[in-house]
């Protein structure tokens, strides 16, 4: 492990922001990124996330599941998560955010958007609980 990684592991999310920013800049070919920038809004895609994941593994010496990079699509959210910030689990506090994070949060709370016969249409509401609308 190099000294940058040693420093990054010691102090939580704030210390990891420069490392995550650096790796995103390398992967995306950008001169700089803002901690609140979304990886996918900057032109990132799943193949580039593999590059970031591999570089994080090299620099931090630990394996990071690819799904975590999708769940935490901003520099700040990923750095906080990797640094062990407990507030990172709250979507309103920089945790899972962005389109995928929002969908994951809805699925976890049981609001996945599936239709049921009870709420499937305006006519379905006319039937009693024992009768089917179809």
TIRO-506598 format. One record per atom (N, C-alpha, C, O): residue number from 1; residue in three letters; x, y, z. Coordinates in steps of 0.02 Angstrom, whole numbers. Layout:
<recs>
+-----+-----+--------+--------+--------+
!   n ! res !      x !      y !      z !
+-----+-----+--------+--------+--------+
! NUM ! ALA !      X !      Y !      Z !
...
+-----+-----+--------+--------+--------+
</recs>
This chain:
<recs>
+-----+-----+--------+--------+--------+
!   n ! res !      x !      y !      z !
+-----+-----+--------+--------+--------+
!   1 ! UNK !     42 !    -59 !      0 !
!   1 ! UNK !      0 !      0 !      0 !
!   1 ! UNK !     44 !     62 !      0 !
!   1 ! UNK !     97 !     62 !     31 !
!   2 ! UNK !     22 !    114 !    -34 !
!   2 ! UNK !     63 !    175 !    -35 !
!   2 ! UNK !     42 !    222 !     21 !
!   2 ! UNK !     -9 !    211 !     54 !
!   3 ! UNK !     80 !    275 !     31 !
!   3 ! UNK !     66 !    320 !     87 !
!   3 ! UNK !      0 !    357 !     78 !
!   3 ! UNK !    -34 !    374 !    127 !
!   4 ! UNK !    -19 !    371 !     15 !
!   4 ! UNK !    -83 !    405 !      3 !
!   4 ! UNK !   -141 !    360 !     27 !
!   4 ! UNK !   -188 !    384 !     58 !
!   5 ! UNK !   -136 !    296 !     13 !
!   5 ! UNK !   -188 !    249 !     35 !
!   5 ! UNK !   -187 !    243 !    111 !
!   5 ! UNK !   -240 !    240 !    142 !
!   6 ! UNK !   -127 !    241 !    142 !
!   6 ! UNK !   -123 !    238 !    215 !
!   6 ! UNK !   -157 !    298 !    246 !
!   6 ! UNK !   -195 !    291 !    295 !
!   7 ! UNK !   -144 !    357 !    219 !
!   7 ! UNK !   -176 !    418 !    245 !
!   7 ! UNK !   -252 !    415 !    235 !
!   7 ! UNK !   -290 !    434 !    279 !
!   8 ! UNK !   -274 !    390 !    177 !
!   8 ! UNK !   -345 !    388 !    161 !
!   8 ! UNK !   -383 !    341 !    206 !
!   8 ! UNK !   -441 !    354 !    222 !
!   9 ! UNK !   -353 !    287 !    228 !
!   9 ! UNK !   -388 !    240 !    270 !
!   9 ! UNK !   -398 !    264 !    341 !
!   9 ! UNK !   -441 !    239 !    377 !
!  10 ! UNK !   -358 !    312 !    363 !
!  10 ! UNK !   -359 !    332 !    432 !
!  10 ! UNK !   -415 !    379 !    452 !
!  10 ! UNK !   -437 !    374 !    510 !
!  11 ! UNK !   -439 !    423 !    410 !
!  11 ! UNK !   -482 !    476 !    434 !
!  11 ! UNK !   -552 !    479 !    409 !
!  11 ! UNK !   -584 !    532 !    414 !
!  12 ! UNK !   -579 !    426 !    382 !
!  12 ! UNK !   -647 !    427 !    360 !
!  12 ! UNK !   -657 !    458 !    291 !
!  12 ! UNK !   -609 !    464 !    252 !
!  13 ! UNK !   -719 !    477 !    277 !
!  13 ! UNK !   -738 !    501 !    211 !
!  13 ! UNK !   -702 !    563 !    186 !
!  13 ! UNK !   -685 !    567 !    127 !
!  14 ! UNK !   -689 !    611 !    231 !
!  14 ! UNK !   -656 !    672 !    209 !
!  14 ! UNK !   -587 !    659 !    180 !
!  14 ! UNK !   -567 !    691 !    131 !
!  15 ! UNK !   -551 !    612 !    208 !
!  15 ! UNK !   -485 !    595 !    183 !
!  15 ! UNK !   -487 !    557 !    118 !
!  15 ! UNK !   -439 !    556 !     80 !
!  16 ! UNK !   -543 !    525 !    103 !
!  16 ! UNK !   -549 !    486 !     42 !
!  16 ! UNK !   -574 !    527 !    -18 !
!  16 ! UNK !   -569 !    504 !    -75 !
!  17 ! UNK !   -600 !    586 !     -5 !
!  17 ! UNK !   -625 !    629 !    -60 !
!  17 ! UNK !   -571 !    641 !   -113 !
!  17 ! UNK !   -584 !    633 !   -172 !
!  18 ! UNK !   -510 !    661 !    -93 !
!  18 ! UNK !   -459 !    673 !   -144 !
!  18 ! UNK !   -442 !    610 !   -185 !
!  18 ! UNK !   -431 !    613 !   -245 !
!  19 ! UNK !   -439 !    552 !   -152 !
!  19 ! UNK !   -424 !    490 !   -186 !
!  19 ! UNK !   -479 !    472 !   -236 !
!  19 ! UNK !   -464 !    456 !   -294 !
!  20 ! UNK !   -541 !    474 !   -214 !
!  20 ! UNK !   -597 !    457 !   -258 !
!  20 ! UNK !   -600 !    507 !   -316 !
!  20 ! UNK !   -610 !    487 !   -373 !
!  21 ! UNK !   -590 !    571 !   -302 !
!  21 ! UNK !   -589 !    622 !   -355 !
!  21 ! UNK !   -534 !    607 !   -406 !
!  21 ! UNK !   -546 !    611 !   -466 !
!  22 ! UNK !   -476 !    591 !   -381 !
!  22 ! UNK !   -419 !    576 !   -426 !
!  22 ! UNK !   -435 !    516 !   -472 !
!  22 ! UNK !   -421 !    519 !   -532 !
!  23 ! UNK !   -463 !    464 !   -443 !
!  23 ! UNK !   -478 !    404 !   -483 !
!  23 ! UNK !   -533 !    417 !   -533 !
!  23 ! UNK !   -532 !    391 !   -589 !
!  24 ! UNK !   -583 !    458 !   -514 !
!  24 ! UNK !   -635 !    476 !   -562 !
!  24 ! UNK !   -608 !    517 !   -619 !
!  24 ! UNK !   -626 !    507 !   -676 !
!  25 ! UNK !   -564 !    564 !   -603 !
!  25 ! UNK !   -533 !    606 !   -655 !
!  25 ! UNK !   -495 !    563 !   -704 !
!  25 ! UNK !   -500 !    572 !   -765 !
!  26 ! UNK !   -456 !    515 !   -678 !
!  26 ! UNK !   -419 !    469 !   -722 !
!  26 ! UNK !   -466 !    429 !   -766 !
!  26 ! UNK !   -456 !    425 !   -827 !
!  27 ! UNK !   -518 !    400 !   -737 !
!  27 ! UNK !   -564 !    357 !   -775 !
!  27 ! UNK !   -605 !    397 !   -826 !
!  27 ! UNK !   -617 !    373 !   -882 !
!  28 ! UNK !   -626 !    456 !   -807 !
!  28 ! UNK !   -669 !    497 !   -850 !
!  28 ! UNK !   -631 !    543 !   -898 !
!  28 ! UNK !   -660 !    572 !   -943 !
!  29 ! UNK !   -565 !    549 !   -887 !
!  29 ! UNK !   -525 !    594 !   -928 !
!  29 ! UNK !   -541 !    667 !   -917 !
!  29 ! UNK !   -540 !    707 !   -963 !
!  30 ! UNK !   -556 !    684 !   -854 !
!  30 ! UNK !   -573 !    753 !   -836 !
!  30 ! UNK !   -518 !    783 !   -792 !
!  30 ! UNK !   -485 !    747 !   -755 !
!  31 ! UNK !   -508 !    849 !   -797 !
!  31 ! UNK !   -457 !    880 !   -755 !
!  31 ! UNK !   -476 !    884 !   -681 !
!  31 ! UNK !   -432 !    882 !   -638 !
!  32 ! UNK !   -541 !    888 !   -667 !
!  32 ! UNK !   -563 !    891 !   -597 !
!  32 ! UNK !   -637 !    873 !   -593 !
!  32 ! UNK !   -673 !    878 !   -642 !
!  33 ! UNK !   -658 !    851 !   -534 !
!  33 ! UNK !   -728 !    837 !   -520 !
!  33 ! UNK !   -746 !    868 !   -453 !
!  33 ! UNK !   -703 !    876 !   -410 !
!  34 ! UNK !   -808 !    884 !   -445 !
!  34 ! UNK !   -834 !    912 !   -383 !
!  34 ! UNK !   -858 !    855 !   -338 !
!  34 ! UNK !   -884 !    805 !   -365 !
!  35 ! UNK !   -852 !    859 !   -273 !
!  35 ! UNK !   -876 !    806 !   -229 !
!  35 ! UNK !   -950 !    789 !   -237 !
!  35 ! UNK !   -971 !    733 !   -220 !
!  36 ! UNK !   -990 !    835 !   -261 !
!  36 ! UNK !  -1061 !    821 !   -270 !
!  36 ! UNK !  -1079 !    799 !   -340 !
!  36 ! UNK !  -1137 !    786 !   -355 !
!  37 ! UNK !  -1029 !    793 !   -385 !
!  37 ! UNK !  -1043 !    771 !   -453 !
!  37 ! UNK !  -1061 !    697 !   -454 !
!  37 ! UNK !  -1033 !    656 !   -417 !
!  38 ! UNK !  -1109 !    681 !   -497 !
!  38 ! UNK !  -1131 !    612 !   -506 !
!  38 ! UNK !  -1089 !    580 !   -562 !
!  38 ! UNK !  -1082 !    609 !   -615 !
!  39 ! UNK !  -1061 !    523 !   -549 !
!  39 ! UNK !  -1018 !    488 !   -596 !
!  39 ! UNK !  -1051 !    480 !   -664 !
!  39 ! UNK !  -1019 !    490 !   -716 !
!  40 ! UNK !  -1114 !    462 !   -664 !
!  40 ! UNK !  -1149 !    449 !   -726 !
!  40 ! UNK !  -1167 !    513 !   -763 !
!  40 ! UNK !  -1170 !    513 !   -825 !
!  41 ! UNK !  -1179 !    566 !   -727 !
!  41 ! UNK !  -1192 !    631 !   -759 !
!  41 ! UNK !  -1130 !    658 !   -793 !
!  41 ! UNK !  -1135 !    699 !   -839 !
!  42 ! UNK !  -1072 !    637 !   -770 !
!  42 ! UNK !  -1008 !    660 !   -799 !
!  42 ! UNK !   -988 !    618 !   -860 !
!  42 ! UNK !   -935 !    629 !   -889 !
!  43 ! UNK !  -1029 !    570 !   -878 !
!  43 ! UNK !  -1014 !    527 !   -936 !
!  43 ! UNK !   -990 !    458 !   -917 !
!  43 ! UNK !   -971 !    419 !   -960 !
!  44 ! UNK !   -991 !    442 !   -853 !
!  44 ! UNK !   -970 !    377 !   -830 !
!  44 ! UNK !  -1020 !    323 !   -848 !
!  44 ! UNK !  -1079 !    337 !   -859 !
!  45 ! UNK !   -996 !    262 !   -852 !
!  45 ! UNK !  -1039 !    204 !   -866 !
!  45 ! UNK !  -1009 !    143 !   -830 !
!  45 ! UNK !   -957 !    148 !   -798 !
!  46 ! UNK !  -1043 !     87 !   -835 !
!  46 ! UNK !  -1025 !     28 !   -797 !
!  46 ! UNK !   -954 !      4 !   -811 !
!  46 ! UNK !   -919 !    -20 !   -766 !
!  47 ! UNK !   -932 !      9 !   -873 !
!  47 ! UNK !   -864 !    -14 !   -889 !
!  47 ! UNK !   -811 !     29 !   -854 !
!  47 ! UNK !   -760 !      4 !   -831 !
!  48 ! UNK !   -824 !     94 !   -851 !
!  48 ! UNK !   -778 !    138 !   -816 !
!  48 ! UNK !   -779 !    126 !   -741 !
!  48 ! UNK !   -728 !    136 !   -707 !
!  49 ! UNK !   -836 !    105 !   -715 !
!  49 ! UNK !   -839 !     89 !   -644 !
!  49 ! UNK !   -793 !     30 !   -627 !
!  49 ! UNK !   -765 !     28 !   -572 !
!  50 ! UNK !   -786 !    -16 !   -673 !
!  50 ! UNK !   -739 !    -71 !   -661 !
!  50 ! UNK !   -668 !    -45 !   -654 !
!  50 ! UNK !   -630 !    -69 !   -612 !
!  51 ! UNK !   -651 !      4 !   -694 !
!  51 ! UNK !   -585 !     35 !   -690 !
!  51 ! UNK !   -575 !     68 !   -621 !
!  51 ! UNK !   -524 !     58 !   -589 !
!  52 ! UNK !   -626 !    106 !   -600 !
!  52 ! UNK !   -622 !    139 !   -535 !
!  52 ! UNK !   -617 !     87 !   -480 !
!  52 ! UNK !   -577 !     94 !   -433 !
!  53 ! UNK !   -657 !     35 !   -484 !
!  53 ! UNK !   -656 !    -18 !   -434 !
!  53 ! UNK !   -587 !    -50 !   -429 !
!  53 ! UNK !   -561 !    -60 !   -374 !
!  54 ! UNK !   -557 !    -66 !   -486 !
!  54 ! UNK !   -490 !    -96 !   -486 !
!  54 ! UNK !   -438 !    -49 !   -456 !
!  54 ! UNK !   -395 !    -71 !   -418 !
!  55 ! UNK !   -442 !     14 !   -472 !
!  55 ! UNK !   -394 !     63 !   -445 !
!  55 ! UNK !   -405 !     72 !   -370 !
!  55 ! UNK !   -356 !     79 !   -333 !
!  56 ! UNK !   -467 !     72 !   -347 !
!  56 ! UNK !   -480 !     76 !   -275 !
!  56 ! UNK !   -451 !     16 !   -239 !
!  56 ! UNK !   -422 !     22 !   -185 !
!  57 ! UNK !   -458 !    -42 !   -270 !
!  57 ! UNK !   -429 !   -103 !   -241 !
!  57 ! UNK !   -353 !    -97 !   -236 !
!  57 ! UNK !   -324 !   -115 !   -185 !
!  58 ! UNK !   -321 !    -72 !   -289 !
!  58 ! UNK !   -248 !    -63 !   -288 !
!  58 ! UNK !   -227 !    -13 !   -234 !
!  58 ! UNK !   -178 !    -25 !   -199 !
!  59 ! UNK !   -264 !     42 !   -228 !
!  59 ! UNK !   -243 !     96 !   -183 !
!  59 ! UNK !   -261 !     83 !   -110 !
!  59 ! UNK !   -224 !    102 !    -65 !
!  60 ! UNK !   -319 !     51 !    -99 !
!  60 ! UNK !   -342 !     41 !    -30 !
!  60 ! UNK !   -327 !    -29 !     -4 !
!  60 ! UNK !   -330 !    -40 !     57 !
!  61 ! UNK !   -312 !    -75 !    -49 !
!  61 ! UNK !   -297 !   -143 !    -28 !
!  61 ! UNK !   -356 !   -182 !     -4 !
!  61 ! UNK !   -349 !   -230 !     35 !
!  62 ! UNK !   -415 !   -164 !    -26 !
!  62 ! UNK !   -475 !   -203 !     -8 !
!  62 ! UNK !   -521 !   -205 !    -68 !
!  62 ! UNK !   -522 !   -161 !   -110 !
!  63 ! UNK !   -561 !   -259 !    -70 !
!  63 ! UNK !   -607 !   -268 !   -125 !
!  63 ! UNK !   -671 !   -231 !   -110 !
!  63 ! UNK !   -699 !   -235 !    -55 !
!  64 ! UNK !   -695 !   -193 !   -159 !
!  64 ! UNK !   -757 !   -155 !   -152 !
!  64 ! UNK !   -807 !   -182 !   -203 !
!  64 ! UNK !   -794 !   -180 !   -263 !
!  65 ! UNK !   -863 !   -208 !   -179 !
!  65 ! UNK !   -913 !   -234 !   -226 !
!  65 ! UNK !   -935 !   -180 !   -276 !
!  65 ! UNK !   -946 !   -123 !   -257 !
!  66 ! UNK !   -942 !   -200 !   -338 !
!  66 ! UNK !   -961 !   -153 !   -390 !
!  66 ! UNK !  -1027 !   -119 !   -375 !
!  66 ! UNK !  -1037 !    -60 !   -391 !
!  67 ! UNK !  -1073 !   -155 !   -345 !
!  67 ! UNK !  -1139 !   -127 !   -330 !
!  67 ! UNK !  -1133 !    -66 !   -285 !
!  67 ! UNK !  -1174 !    -20 !   -289 !
!  68 ! UNK !  -1083 !    -64 !   -242 !
!  68 ! UNK !  -1074 !     -6 !   -198 !
!  68 ! UNK !  -1056 !     57 !   -238 !
!  68 ! UNK !  -1074 !    112 !   -219 !
!  69 ! UNK !  -1021 !     48 !   -293 !
!  69 ! UNK !  -1005 !    105 !   -335 !
!  69 ! UNK !  -1068 !    132 !   -370 !
!  69 ! UNK !  -1073 !    192 !   -383 !
!  70 ! UNK !  -1115 !     88 !   -385 !
!  70 ! UNK !  -1179 !    110 !   -412 !
!  70 ! UNK !  -1221 !    143 !   -358 !
!  70 ! UNK !  -1256 !    192 !   -372 !
!  71 ! UNK !  -1219 !    117 !   -298 !
!  71 ! UNK !  -1260 !    143 !   -243 !
!  71 ! UNK !  -1237 !    212 !   -220 !
!  71 ! UNK !  -1277 !    251 !   -196 !
!  72 ! UNK !  -1174 !    226 !   -227 !
!  72 ! UNK !  -1145 !    289 !   -203 !
!  72 ! UNK !  -1113 !    325 !   -262 !
!  72 ! UNK !  -1052 !    324 !   -269 !
!  73 ! UNK !  -1154 !    358 !   -305 !
!  73 ! UNK !  -1128 !    384 !   -369 !
!  73 ! UNK !  -1095 !    453 !   -366 !
!  73 ! UNK !  -1074 !    478 !   -418 !
!  74 ! UNK !  -1090 !    483 !   -307 !
!  74 ! UNK !  -1054 !    547 !   -303 !
!  74 ! UNK !   -988 !    535 !   -265 !
!  74 ! UNK !   -982 !    487 !   -227 !
!  75 ! UNK !   -940 !    578 !   -277 !
!  75 ! UNK !   -875 !    574 !   -243 !
!  75 ! UNK !   -886 !    573 !   -168 !
!  75 ! UNK !   -859 !    531 !   -133 !
!  76 ! UNK !   -925 !    621 !   -143 !
!  76 ! UNK !   -936 !    627 !    -71 !
!  76 ! UNK !   -970 !    565 !    -42 !
!  76 ! UNK !   -949 !    539 !     10 !
!  77 ! UNK !  -1022 !    541 !    -75 !
!  77 ! UNK !  -1059 !    483 !    -49 !
!  77 ! UNK !  -1014 !    421 !    -48 !
!  77 ! UNK !  -1015 !    383 !      1 !
!  78 ! UNK !   -975 !    411 !   -101 !
!  78 ! UNK !   -931 !    353 !   -103 !
!  78 ! UNK !   -876 !    359 !    -51 !
!  78 ! UNK !   -860 !    310 !    -17 !
!  79 ! UNK !   -846 !    417 !    -45 !
!  79 ! UNK !   -793 !    428 !      4 !
!  79 ! UNK !   -819 !    417 !     75 !
!  79 ! UNK !   -786 !    385 !    116 !
!  80 ! UNK !   -878 !    443 !     90 !
!  80 ! UNK !   -908 !    433 !    156 !
!  80 ! UNK !   -922 !    360 !    170 !
!  80 ! UNK !   -909 !    334 !    224 !
!  81 ! UNK !   -948 !    326 !    119 !
!  81 ! UNK !   -962 !    255 !    127 !
!  81 ! UNK !   -898 !    215 !    139 !
!  81 ! UNK !   -894 !    174 !    185 !
!  82 ! UNK !   -848 !    228 !     98 !
!  82 ! UNK !   -785 !    191 !    105 !
!  82 ! UNK !   -750 !    208 !    170 !
!  82 ! UNK !   -714 !    167 !    198 !
!  83 ! UNK !   -762 !    269 !    195 !
!  83 ! UNK !   -732 !    289 !    258 !
!  83 ! UNK !   -770 !    265 !    319 !
!  83 ! UNK !   -749 !    275 !    375 !
!  84 ! UNK !   -828 !    233 !    307 !
!  84 ! UNK !   -866 !    205 !    362 !
!  84 ! UNK !   -915 !    253 !    394 !
!  84 ! UNK !   -936 !    241 !    451 !
!  85 ! UNK !   -934 !    308 !    361 !
!  85 ! UNK !   -981 !    356 !    389 !
!  85 ! UNK !  -1049 !    323 !    396 !
!  85 ! UNK !  -1076 !    297 !    347 !
!  86 ! UNK !  -1077 !    325 !    456 !
!  86 ! UNK !  -1142 !    295 !    467 !
!  86 ! UNK !  -1197 !    335 !    436 !
!  86 ! UNK !  -1249 !    308 !    417 !
!  87 ! UNK !  -1188 !    401 !    429 !
!  87 ! UNK !  -1240 !    443 !    398 !
!  87 ! UNK !  -1246 !    427 !    324 !
!  87 ! UNK !  -1296 !    446 !    294 !
!  88 ! UNK !  -1198 !    394 !    295 !
!  88 ! UNK !  -1200 !    377 !    224 !
!  88 ! UNK !  -1255 !    329 !    206 !
!  88 ! UNK !  -1271 !    321 !    147 !
!  89 ! UNK !  -1285 !    295 !    256 !
!  89 ! UNK !  -1338 !    249 !    241 !
!  89 ! UNK !  -1405 !    284 !    231 !
!  89 ! UNK !  -1452 !    253 !    207 !
!  90 ! UNK !  -1410 !    347 !    250 !
!  90 ! UNK !  -1471 !    385 !    241 !
!  90 ! UNK !  -1468 !    421 !    174 !
!  90 ! UNK !  -1424 !    462 !    163 !
!  91 ! UNK !  -1515 !    406 !    128 !
!  91 ! UNK !  -1513 !    437 !     62 !
!  91 ! UNK !  -1512 !    514 !     65 !
!  91 ! UNK !  -1485 !    545 !     20 !
!  92 ! UNK !  -1541 !    543 !    116 !
!  92 ! UNK !  -1541 !    616 !    122 !
!  92 ! UNK !  -1475 !    643 !    148 !
!  92 ! UNK !  -1465 !    704 !    148 !
!  93 ! UNK !  -1431 !    600 !    171 !
!  93 ! UNK !  -1368 !    622 !    201 !
!  93 ! UNK !  -1308 !    603 !    159 !
!  93 ! UNK !  -1253 !    593 !    185 !
!  94 ! UNK !  -1318 !    598 !     93 !
!  94 ! UNK !  -1262 !    584 !     49 !
!  94 ! UNK !  -1251 !    510 !     37 !
!  94 ! UNK !  -1200 !    491 !      8 !
!  95 ! UNK !  -1297 !    468 !     57 !
!  95 ! UNK !  -1291 !    396 !     46 !
!  95 ! UNK !  -1313 !    379 !    -24 !
!  95 ! UNK !  -1299 !    417 !    -71 !
!  96 ! UNK !  -1347 !    323 !    -33 !
!  96 ! UNK !  -1368 !    304 !   -100 !
!  96 ! UNK !  -1409 !    360 !   -131 !
!  96 ! UNK !  -1460 !    380 !   -104 !
!  97 ! UNK !  -1386 !    384 !   -187 !
!  97 ! UNK !  -1420 !    439 !   -219 !
!  97 ! UNK !  -1419 !    428 !   -294 !
!  97 ! UNK !  -1392 !    379 !   -318 !
!  98 ! UNK !  -1448 !    474 !   -330 !
!  98 ! UNK !  -1451 !    467 !   -402 !
!  98 ! UNK !  -1508 !    421 !   -421 !
!  98 ! UNK !  -1545 !    398 !   -377 !
!  99 ! UNK !  -1515 !    407 !   -485 !
!  99 ! UNK !  -1571 !    367 !   -509 !
!  99 ! UNK !  -1571 !    297 !   -479 !
!  99 ! UNK !  -1622 !    274 !   -455 !
! 100 ! UNK !  -1515 !    263 !   -481 !
! 100 ! UNK !  -1512 !    195 !   -455 !
! 100 ! UNK !  -1522 !    194 !   -380 !
! 100 ! UNK !  -1559 !    152 !   -355 !
! 101 ! UNK !  -1491 !    239 !   -344 !
! 101 ! UNK !  -1499 !    242 !   -272 !
! 101 ! UNK !  -1571 !    254 !   -252 !
! 101 ! UNK !  -1595 !    223 !   -204 !
! 102 ! UNK !  -1606 !    297 !   -288 !
! 102 ! UNK !  -1676 !    310 !   -274 !
! 102 ! UNK !  -1719 !    248 !   -284 !
! 102 ! UNK !  -1763 !    233 !   -244 !
! 103 ! UNK !  -1705 !    212 !   -339 !
! 103 ! UNK !  -1742 !    150 !   -352 !
! 103 ! UNK !  -1728 !     98 !   -298 !
! 103 ! UNK !  -1773 !     64 !   -275 !
! 104 ! UNK !  -1665 !     92 !   -278 !
! 104 ! UNK !  -1648 !     45 !   -225 !
! 104 ! UNK !  -1684 !     62 !   -160 !
! 104 ! UNK !  -1709 !     18 !   -126 !
! 105 ! UNK !  -1686 !    126 !   -143 !
! 105 ! UNK !  -1719 !    147 !    -82 !
! 105 ! UNK !  -1794 !    130 !    -85 !
! 105 ! UNK !  -1822 !    107 !    -35 !
! 106 ! UNK !  -1826 !    142 !   -143 !
! 106 ! UNK !  -1897 !    126 !   -149 !
! 106 ! UNK !  -1909 !     51 !   -143 !
! 106 ! UNK !  -1958 !     30 !   -111 !
! 107 ! UNK !  -1865 !     10 !   -173 !
! 107 ! UNK !  -1873 !    -62 !   -168 !
! 107 ! UNK !  -1865 !    -86 !    -97 !
! 107 ! UNK !  -1902 !   -130 !    -74 !
! 108 ! UNK !  -1817 !    -57 !    -61 !
! 108 ! UNK !  -1805 !    -78 !      8 !
! 108 ! UNK !  -1864 !    -60 !     53 !
! 108 ! UNK !  -1876 !    -95 !    103 !
! 109 ! UNK !  -1900 !     -7 !     37 !
! 109 ! UNK !  -1956 !     13 !     79 !
! 109 ! UNK !  -2022 !    -16 !     54 !
! 109 ! UNK !  -2075 !      0 !     80 !
! 110 ! UNK !  -2018 !    -60 !      3 !
! 110 ! UNK !  -2078 !    -91 !    -23 !
! 110 ! UNK !  -2118 !    -48 !    -70 !
! 110 ! UNK !  -2177 !    -61 !    -81 !
! 111 ! UNK !  -2088 !      4 !    -98 !
! 111 ! UNK !  -2123 !     48 !   -144 !
! 111 ! UNK !  -2094 !     39 !   -214 !
! 111 ! UNK !  -2076 !     88 !   -246 !
! 112 ! UNK !  -2090 !    -23 !   -236 !
! 112 ! UNK !  -2058 !    -38 !   -300 !
! 112 ! UNK !  -2098 !    -19 !   -361 !
! 112 ! UNK !  -2073 !    -26 !   -417 !
! 113 ! UNK !  -2159 !      4 !   -353 !
! 113 ! UNK !  -2198 !     27 !   -410 !
! 113 ! UNK !  -2236 !    -28 !   -445 !
! 113 ! UNK !  -2258 !    -18 !   -502 !
! 114 ! UNK !  -2244 !    -87 !   -414 !
! 114 ! UNK !  -2281 !   -140 !   -446 !
! 114 ! UNK !  -2355 !   -127 !   -439 !
! 114 ! UNK !  -2379 !   -103 !   -388 !
! 115 ! UNK !  -2391 !   -144 !   -492 !
! 115 ! UNK !  -2464 !   -136 !   -491 !
! 115 ! UNK !  -2496 !   -197 !   -459 !
! 115 ! UNK !  -2473 !   -253 !   -467 !
! 116 ! UNK !  -2549 !   -185 !   -424 !
! 116 ! UNK !  -2590 !   -239 !   -398 !
! 116 ! UNK !  -2660 !   -231 !   -425 !
! 116 ! UNK !  -2677 !   -178 !   -451 !
! 117 ! UNK !  -2701 !   -283 !   -420 !
! 117 ! UNK !  -2769 !   -277 !   -446 !
! 117 ! UNK !  -2809 !   -226 !   -408 !
! 117 ! UNK !  -2854 !   -195 !   -435 !
! 118 ! UNK !  -2792 !   -216 !   -346 !
! 118 ! UNK !  -2829 !   -168 !   -305 !
! 118 ! UNK !  -2819 !    -97 !   -330 !
! 118 ! UNK !  -2867 !    -58 !   -330 !
! 119 ! UNK !  -2760 !    -78 !   -351 !
! 119 ! UNK !  -2747 !    -10 !   -374 !
! 119 ! UNK !  -2729 !     -6 !   -447 !
! 119 ! UNK !  -2700 !     44 !   -469 !
! 120 ! UNK !  -2745 !    -57 !   -485 !
! 120 ! UNK !  -2722 !    -61 !   -554 !
! 120 ! UNK !  -2759 !    -14 !   -601 !
! 120 ! UNK !  -2733 !      4 !   -653 !
! 121 ! UNK !  -2818 !      6 !   -584 !
! 121 ! UNK !  -2854 !     50 !   -629 !
! 121 ! UNK !  -2915 !     79 !   -595 !
! 121 ! UNK !  -2932 !     61 !   -539 !
! 122 ! UNK !  -2948 !    125 !   -629 !
! 122 ! UNK !  -3006 !    157 !   -598 !
! 122 ! UNK !  -3064 !    109 !   -589 !
! 122 ! UNK !  -3101 !    115 !   -540 !
! 123 ! UNK !  -3072 !     61 !   -634 !
! 123 ! UNK !  -3127 !     14 !   -628 !
! 123 ! UNK !  -3115 !    -36 !   -573 !
! 123 ! UNK !  -3162 !    -62 !   -543 !
! 124 ! UNK !  -3051 !    -51 !   -559 !
! 124 ! UNK !  -3035 !   -101 !   -508 !
! 124 ! UNK !  -3062 !    -79 !   -440 !
! 124 ! UNK !  -3081 !   -122 !   -400 !
! 125 ! UNK !  -3064 !    -15 !   -426 !
! 125 ! UNK !  -3088 !     10 !   -363 !
! 125 ! UNK !  -3163 !     -1 !   -353 !
! 125 ! UNK !  -3187 !      5 !   -297 !
! 126 ! UNK !  -3200 !    -16 !   -407 !
! 126 ! UNK !  -3272 !    -26 !   -402 !
! 126 ! UNK !  -3290 !    -94 !   -373 !
! 126 ! UNK !  -3347 !   -104 !   -350 !
! 127 ! UNK !  -3244 !   -140 !   -373 !
! 127 ! UNK !  -3258 !   -208 !   -351 !
! 127 ! UNK !  -3241 !   -215 !   -277 !
! 127 ! UNK !  -3198 !   -181 !   -250 !
! 128 ! UNK !  -3277 !   -260 !   -245 !
! 128 ! UNK !  -3264 !   -274 !   -174 !
! 128 ! UNK !  -3200 !   -314 !   -167 !
! 128 ! UNK !  -3170 !   -334 !   -217 !
! 129 ! UNK !  -3179 !   -324 !   -106 !
! 129 ! UNK !  -3116 !   -360 !    -94 !
! 129 ! UNK !  -3119 !   -431 !   -119 !
! 129 ! UNK !  -3068 !   -459 !   -139 !
! 130 ! UNK !  -3178 !   -462 !   -118 !
! 130 ! UNK !  -3183 !   -532 !   -138 !
! 130 ! UNK !  -3191 !   -540 !   -213 !
! 130 ! UNK !  -3181 !   -596 !   -238 !
! 131 ! UNK !  -3207 !   -488 !   -249 !
! 131 ! UNK !  -3216 !   -493 !   -321 !
! 131 ! UNK !  -3152 !   -469 !   -355 !
! 131 ! UNK !  -3118 !   -425 !   -331 !
! 132 ! UNK !  -3137 !   -499 !   -411 !
! 132 ! UNK !  -3079 !   -478 !   -450 !
! 132 ! UNK !  -3101 !   -430 !   -505 !
! 132 ! UNK !  -3156 !   -435 !   -531 !
! 133 ! UNK !  -3058 !   -383 !   -521 !
! 133 ! UNK !  -3073 !   -335 !   -573 !
! 133 ! UNK !  -3063 !   -364 !   -642 !
! 133 ! UNK !  -3085 !   -335 !   -692 !
! 134 ! UNK !  -3032 !   -421 !   -646 !
! 134 ! UNK !  -3017 !   -449 !   -713 !
! 134 ! UNK !  -3060 !   -507 !   -726 !
! 134 ! UNK !  -3056 !   -538 !   -779 !
+-----+-----+--------+--------+--------+
</recs>
